[in-house]
Amino acid sequence: MNEEVNLAANAAAAAFRQYATSPGSKRAQFLREIADGIEQLGDTLIECVNRETALPAVRVANERARTCMQLRLFAGIAEQGAWTGERNDLADAGRNPPKPNVRSCLRPLGPAVIFAASNFPLAFSVAGGDTAAALAVGCPVIVKAHPAHPETSALIGKVIGEAAAKCGLPNGVFSLLTDGTHETGLAIVQHPLIKVGAFTGSQRGGLALWRAAQQRDEPIPFFAEMGSINPLFIFPETLARNAELIATGLHASMTLGVGQFCTQPGVIFLVEDDASRALLDRLAALVSATPAGDMLSASICESYASAIEERGKMQGVRILASGESASHNSGNAGRRAGAVLFVTDASTFISHSGLAQEVFGPSSLLVLCRSTADYVRCAESLQGQLTATIWAEDGMCDNSDLLWALEQKAGRIVFNGFPTGVEVGSAMMHGGPFPATTDSRFTSVGTRSIYRFVRPVAWQRPAA
């Protein structure tokens, strides 16, 4: 067995009891120390992230702020202790048969493995939301660093280690695995001392790890978030009233971060009429004027280029517009990508399952429908999604067939907006039916994300 994996798993198991039974205030202090330490890295962290991922400094600064906010949010959750959901059924000795006293609450599952994401090197990485949620409820954490940003991971890992020492916590409360191989990922998931896992990334990677978790002698919960095409449905009346707002907002959402958001709107459904044709012209102009951007890595850029080429060859699909092509004069020539807008019809979309697959990058597919009745057929043909969006007049879709269909397909339904941007709060749902995630009951963003790392335990005593 991989020695690094074995050492980390044994250390986490040894630390579990002490950490799980520590006061919530102690875990809260730990999380706040991590947030303070990340902020104290200053420009060193921002420059490191930019160098490894090509993300601009403003974006990195915003992501750092979100990361620290999440850590402090979960510190409050740990401190308050309400997450345990304690319940108490009182005894009744006079009942026949006597009713026992039963008390229950949620308890941490045990050592957790977290797989860092490529597209959020801070907020979904070493000290991201998964780590914060697991640590808040008392699970020691082992993070598998993403190979695309090793220096960033090492910086944050050092901060967490120093925070643990400052708080007097055992060494095994946190470990960082820096080996980027798939074998190491599988080894840590399969280690018998690991009790739960979380992943954000590709469907191929997520399913491989999830299957490994289920094929153990003792299967474990493994929550994998694996992407989405985030369909968007625009009703004709609303388009006629909000044409420019929809066009500019859709373009911005499609190309935000060079399209490298799991909530990027990949498919847009329209009724073919004068208003939609005008929207197509406006979007085509915006996309054509879009400069090429630096993607997170050369391998991600290569996958994007391959997906675009494959889609362009599909019968019944045509390219409506393309942005600036990659420039080989750039210092990041191997990772530059341009925006591409495709168009097809509803029948082609339904008959070609490949059109419902995620293209990770700045590309979207416009689907022209004969009427809004096609929307329901298209929605029902979809697999599980993180989000679905409806642009409609207030009340138009209440109790509609479309809304019902989308509730069965998506974890979050957006009205008259765009899906990019996931608010961290108590009500947020960032998950969805398979294959968006491996378990539609849970979210990877917001305070409810802690429920991936806990299980209920009951204590029963006889009636006096």
N, C-alpha and C positions, 0 to 999 in steps of 0.2 A: 504493500500500500504506500502511496505517496507520503513521504515522511513529514513534509510541511503540513499536509492535510491532517495527518494523524496527530501531530503536536497541537495544532489549533483546536481540533475537535476534543481532545482530551482536556486541554486547558479550559475550554468553554464548559464542558461537563463538570469539571472540578469547581468552577466558579458559580455554577447555576444556583445551588441552594443559598449560598450567602447573598448573591445578588437578588434572587427572586424574593427573598424574605427581608431585604433591606427596606427601610422606610421610604415611602414615596418621596419624601423631601430629599433623601440622599440621591435618588435617581434623577430628580429634578435639578439638583445642584450639578450633577454630572452633565446633563444635557445643556445647561446654561454655560458651563465652563467650555464645552465644545464650541458653542456659538461664539462666545467671547474670543476663543483662540482662533477661530476662522477669521473673524474680523481683524484681529491683530496681525494677520499675515499681510494685510494691506495690498499694495500694488504687486508684491511678489506673487501672490496667488493669481491675480488677474492676468499678469504677463505670462505666467506659466500656462494657464488655460488657453489663452490666445495662441500661444506658440504651438500647443499640441492639437488644438481643434479648429483653429482659424475663426472661432467665434469672436465678434467684435467686443471691445472693452466694455461698452455700455451694456450689452447683453449679459456679459459675465458678471458685471457689478449687480445687475438686477437679479440674476440667478443666485448670487451669493446672498443678497438680502432675503430672498425667498427661503433659501436653505436655513439661514439663521432664524428667520421667523418661525419656520416649521419646528426647529429644535426647541425654541422657547414655548411654542404652542403645546408641544407634547410634554414639556417640563411641567406646564400647568396641569395637564391631564394626570401626570404621575403624582403630583403634589395633592391634588384634590381627592383622588382615589375613587371617584364616582364610577369610573370605568368598570369596576369589579361587579357592578350590578347585583349586589347582595340581596338575597331573598330569604325569608324566614317563615316557614309554616309552623305555627305554634302547636304544641302537643295538646291532646284532649284525652285525659285518662278516663273520663266518663263515657266515652263512645265505645260501642261494641262492634268490632274489636277496637281496643285503644288506639288512638292516633298518635304516632311518634312525632317528635320534633325533628324537622328537616330544615337545615340551613344550607344555602348554596351560594357560590360566587364564582367568578371567572378567575382562572389562575394561568400563569404563563406556561406555554407548551414545553419550553426548554431551549437548548442551543439552536440558534437560527442562522441559516446561510442566506446572504443577500447578494444578488448578482447586479453589479453596477451597470447602468445603461450608457450607451454611446452618445446619445443626443443631449443629455443633461449631465455634464461632468461634475456638477455639484449637487443639484436638487434631487437627482435620482441616482446618486452615486454613493461614495464611501460614507458620507454623513447625511445622506438624503432622507426622504420621508420614510422609506422602509426601515432604515436603521433607527431613526428616531422613534418610530412606533414600537418596534421590538424592544428597544432599550427602555422605553417608558413603562412597559408592563412587566419588566424583569427578565427578559430573555437575553442571555449573552449572545453577541453577534459576531459572526465571521463573514467578512465581505470578500467576495471574489472581484478584484479590481478589473476594470475594463482595459484591454490592451491598448486602446487608442489614446489613453491619457495616463500613463504610468507615473509621471512626475507629479501631476496634480493629485493622484491617488495617494502617493507617498507623503505629500505635504499634509493632506487632511488626516491620513492615518496617524501621523506623528502627533498632530493636535489632539486626536482622540486618546491616544496612549498617554499623553501628558495630563489630560483632564482626568483620566481614570486614576493615575497615580496621585494627583492632587486631592482627589476625593477619597483616597484610601481604599479603592476597589481592587479586587483580585486581578491579576494579569489577564486571565482568560476571559474577562468580560468583553474584550474586543480583540479581534485578530484580523489581519489583512493578508490575503493571499495574492501574490503578485504574478504568479505563473499564469500566463495568458492562454494556455492550451485548453482544448476541449476536455482532455483527459482529466485535468485537475478539477474542472467543473463537475464532471460526472463523479469523480472520486469523493468530493465533499458531500454531494447529495446522497451518495450511497453509504456514507459512513454511518455505522449503527448508532453513534452518539448524537447525530443531528436529528432534530425533532420537527423542523418546519423550514420552509424555504420560500423566497420571493424573487421574482425575475421581471425585468423589463427589457424587451428586445424583439428579435425576429421570431416569426412563427416556427421556423425550423429549429432554432436554438431552444426556444421555450418548450416545444413539444418533446425534444430529446431529453431535457432535464426533468420535465413532468413525468414522462414515462419511466425514467430511471427511479424517480421517487416512488412511483406506484409499484414497481417490480421488486422492491426491497423485500426482505423477509418480514420486516415491519414497515408497511407503507406509511408515508408521512404526508401531511398537507403541503402542497406546493402550488403557490399562486403565481401564475405567469401571465403578464400583460403582453400581448403579442401583436398589437397593431390593429388598424381599422381603416376603412375607406370613408367613413363619416359622411353618409349621403345627405344631400341638401335638396329639399323640395320647395319650389317657388310657385305660388299660385298666381295666375295671370293678373287678377285685379290688384294684388299687392305689388307685382312687378311694374305695372303701369304707373303706380303712384310713387314708387321708390326706385326707379330705374338706375339713377346715378349712384345713389347710396349703396344699392346692391352690387353694382358693377365694381365700384372702387373697393368696397369692403371685401367682396369675394376675391378680387385680385390680391389684396393685401394678405388675406388669410391663406390663400393658396401658396404664396411665395414667401411668407414669413419664415425667417431662419432658413432660407433656401429650401423650403418645403419639408424640413426635417422635424416636424412635430407629429406625434401620434394622432393628433386631432385635426390634421390638415384635411380640408374638404376635398376628397378625391373624386367624387361623382356628384354632378348637379343635374337635377331633373327639371325640365321646363316643358310647357305646352307650346308647340310650334305655332306661333302667330307673329304679328307684326312687332309686338313688344319684345318677344324673345329673340327675333332676328336682329333687332336693334341692340339687345344686350350682347348677342354674339359678336356683333361688329365692335362694340365698345370694349369688350373683354379682349378681343383679338388685338385691338390697338394697344391696350395696356400691356398685354403679354409681349407683343412685338418690341415694345420699348423697355422691357425689363432687362437690366444688365445681368450677365452671368455672375454667379456667386460661388464662394468657396464652401464646399461640403466638408463634413467632419473628418473624413478620411478618404484616401484614394480608393479603398475597397468599396466604400459606400457609393462613391461617385461611379465606379465601374458598374456596380449593380444597377444603379439608376439608369445609366446609359443603355445597359442591356435590356432593361424593362421597357424603356421608351422605344427602342428599336423593334422589340417583339410586338408591342402594341401597334406600332405604325404599320406592321405587315398584316394585321387582322382584317379580314374581309368585312366590309360594312363600316369601317372606322377610318376617319381621315384626320389629318392634322389641320386644325383651324388656324393656329398661329404658333410661332416659335420665337423665343427671346434671343438675346445675344448668345452666340456660341462661346464655348470655352476658349480662352485665350492662352496660347502657349508662351506668351511673354510674362505671364504671372509667375510669381514665386511659388504658387501653389497650383501649377498647371495640371498636375495629376488629379486634383480634386475639384476643379471648376465645372459648374453645370449651368445650363440654361433652362428657362421655363418653357414648357410645351403644353398647349391646349388641344385636346382631341374632341371630336364630336361624332355621335352615332345616333341611332334611333332606339326606341324602347324594345322592339322585337329582337334586334341584334344584341342588345345588352342582356336580355333574359336568356337568349340561346347560347351565349358565349360566357361561360363561368369565369374565364380569365379576365374579363372586364371588371369583375367584382373583386379582384385581388389588389392589395395595396401596392402602389408605386411610391416608394419612399423617396420623395424629392419634390421639386416645384412643378408638378404636373397635375392637371385635373381633366376629367372627361365630362363633357356636356351630353346629356341624353335627351333627345327631342321626342316628346310624347304627343299622341293625337289629342288626348284630353286628360283631365286630372284623374279619370278612371284608371288610366295606365299607371298612376302613381302607386296604387295599392298593389297591382300585380308586380311591379318592380320591387316594392318594399318587401313583399312576401318572398321574393326570390333571393333576397340577401341572406348572408350569414350574419352571425352576431357582430355587433358594432359597439365601440366605445360611445359614440354619439350619433344622433340623427338631428337634422335641423329642418324646421318648417317656417317658411315665410308666408304668412296668411293674415287676413284681417282678424281682429280680436273675436274670439268665440267661433270662428268659422270651422275649426277642426275639433272642437269639443265633442267628445263621444263619437268621433268619426271613425270610419274603417281604417283610414290611414294612420291616425294616432294610435289606434289599438294595435295595428300591425307593427308600428315602430316601437311601441312599448314592449313587444315580444322580442325585438331585435336589438335594442340599444339600452345602455345603462343611463345615459343622459340625453334628454330631448331639449333642444334649444329652439326658442321661438324668436323669430325676427332678429336674429343675430348671427354670429359665426362661431364655430366650435373651438377655434384655437384660443388658448388661454384657459387654464383650469384653476379656479379659485380654491384656495386651501381653507376649509372651514368645516363646520359640523354637519352640513347637509350635503356636501359634495359627493357625487358618485362618479368615480373614474374607474370603470370596469364595465363588463357587459357579457352577454352570452358567448359561448364558444363560437369561433376561435379568437374573439377579441381578448378573452381571458380563459383560464382553465376553470374558473368558478365564478359564476355570475352573482353569487351572494355577497361578494366582497368588493371593496374599493381599495385602490393603492394611493389615493389622495384624500386628505381630510382626516378628522379625528376617528371616523369609523374604521379606518384602516388598521387600527389596533386589533380588531376582532380576528384578523388572520393569524395572530400569534398567541391566542388564548383558547382555553376550553373550560367548560363548567365542571366544578367539583362539588359534591354534596356531602354533608355530614349529618348522620342520623343518630338520634338518641331516643331511648324509650320514654314513654310518658311516665311522669313521676307517680 
